Amino acid sequence: MARFIALARKKRLAKKGRQTRWAPFWTVPKIYGAGRRVHPGRHTTVKRSWKRGKTKV
């Protein structure tokens, strides 16, 4: 990647980075109830890592 990243490209990369974060912890009891223990990453729609799955930005 170039040393200078254009603002539009940087904004697209930032959005992709936000999409791969875990969901907030309070979504687990809201969806399943108080007793269920589920990882918050299950509620993330986009599953992507730097190693597998590129963004094509």
C-alpha positions in Angstrom: 0.0 0.0 0.0 1.2 3.5 -0.7 2.6 5.7 2.1 -0.2 8.2 1.7 -3.7 6.8 2.0 -6.5 8.9 0.3 -9.2 10.0 2.7 -12.0 8.1 0.9 -10.0 4.9 1.0 -9.1 5.5 4.6 -12.8 5.9 5.5 -13.7 2.7 3.6 -11.0 0.8 5.5 -12.2 2.2 8.8 -15.8 1.1 8.1 -14.5 -2.4 7.3 -12.6 -2.5 10.6 -15.7 -1.5 12.5 -17.8 -4.2 10.9 -15.6 -7.0 12.1 -15.6 -6.0 15.8 -17.6 -8.1 18.3 -21.1 -7.0 19.1 -21.6 -5.3 22.5 -21.8 -7.6 25.5 -25.3 -6.5 26.4 -26.7 -8.0 23.2 -26.3 -11.5 24.6 -28.8 -11.3 27.5 -31.1 -9.1 25.3 -31.3 -11.8 22.6 -31.0 -15.1 24.6 -32.0 -14.1 28.2 -30.0 -13.8 31.4 -28.9 -17.4 31.8 -27.5 -18.2 28.3 -23.7 -17.7 27.8 -22.9 -17.0 24.2 -19.9 -15.3 22.7 -20.7 -11.7 21.4 -18.7 -12.4 18.2 -21.6 -14.6 17.1 -23.8 -11.5 16.5 -21.2 -9.9 14.2 -22.5 -10.1 10.6 -19.1 -9.8 8.8 -16.5 -12.4 9.8 -13.2 -11.3 8.4 -9.6 -11.3 9.5 -6.5 -9.7 8.0 -5.2 -13.2 7.3 -8.3 -14.7 5.6 -10.7 -12.8 3.4 -9.5 -9.6 1.8 -11.7 -6.4 1.5 -11.1 -5.4 -2.1 -11.0 -1.7 -1.2 
